[in-house]
Amino acid sequence: MNMIVMNNITTKGVLSATVLSLLIACNSGNENSGKAEAATPAIDKEQIKKEIQTKENDFATLYNNAELKDIGYYADDATSFYPNRAPLVGKDSIVSFLKSDLAGNTDKISFQTNDVFVSDDGNQVVEVGYFKVMDSANNLMNSGNYMSLFVKRNGKYVCLRDMSASDMPRK
């Protein structure tokens, strides 16, 4: 009978030690994951939306004043998808296209950021917005929607990809 009692005590001891070990392991895992979550900065979506809208406003001002010499809007490796043309690859290509578009053009463009979708770390933002192009007499020439992908580089957002679609009927 001593042998049975000892086996029971040993079995209970091993089970207790295993359960205790599991509890400690689970508990320490929770503490570590709590610390990791606390280290992740909170993302202020509204602040990022304002920051993106400011970039859009600055871009429109440069475009409308035909001052396209230094656009901080696009990343050097950006690609822009304009309707009815091959993609414009690289900031230099995009700026060249915009400059040629401005030759003799008095139209004014404006952008409205409708929504932003921010990555968990805040390093990528997809913007969905609305654009309008008005002529010098303030008549609507074009309008539509656009999407832009911004990435954070050197602490600032730059546009890496963008595309637009007119909502005006084809002529």
Secondary structure, DSSP 8 states (H G I E B T S, - for coil): -HHHHHHHHHHHHHHHHHHHHHHHHHHHHHHHHHHHHHHS----HHHHHHHHHHHHHHHHHHHHTT-TTS--SEEEEEEEE-TTS--EESHHHHHHHHHHHHTT---EEEEEEEEEEE-TTSSEEEEEEEEEEE-TTS-EEEEEEEEEEEEEETTEEEEEEEEEEE-S---
